[in-house]
Amino acid sequence: MINSDLPEQAAERLDERVDRIVAGGPRGALTLAGITTAMVIALWLAFYFFVFLPRGALQ
């Protein structure tokens, strides 16, 4: 016979796991947001220095 947890025990374990994950905070989301923000700024600077500045001043 296979010993398995009762539904109540499984729900308690799941709640404990969720609590541990939530206690860790949103590190992954913040890291992803930081990386994408840095990429957007880098692309903007690349366009500014390699496209807009070589064209010269507006007349």
N, C-alpha and C positions, 0 to 999 in steps of 0.2 A: 504494500500500500504506500502511496506517495503522501508524505506529510507536507501539507501546505498551510499557509497562514489563513486564519479566518479573515473575512472581508474587513472586519473592524481593525485587525492588526495590520493588514496591508495598507489601509487608509492612514493609520497612525504613522507608519514608516514613510509613506509618501509625503505626509505633512512635514515630518522631520527633515526629509531631504529637501523639500521646497524651502523650508525655513533656513537651512544652511546655505542654499544657493542665493536666496534673497539677501541674507546677511552679508554676502560677499560684495554686493553692490554692482552697479552697472559698468564694470571696468571694460568689458568688451565693446559696449556701445560707445563709451567715451573715447576709447582708442580708435575705433573706426571713424568717429566724427572728427577726431583730431587729424588723422591721416588724410581724410578727404578734404578737410579745410586746407591743410598744407599743400595738397595737390592743386586745388583751385587757385591759391595764391601764387604758387610757382608758375602755373600756366598763364595767369594774368601778367606776371612780371615778364615772362618770356615773350608774350605778345607785345608788351609795352616796349621792351628793349630791342626786339628784333623786327618789329613791324612798324610801330608808330614813330619811334625816334628816327629811324633811317629815312623816313619820308620828309622830315624837316618840319619847320614851323608853318602854321597856317598863315595865309596871306590875306 
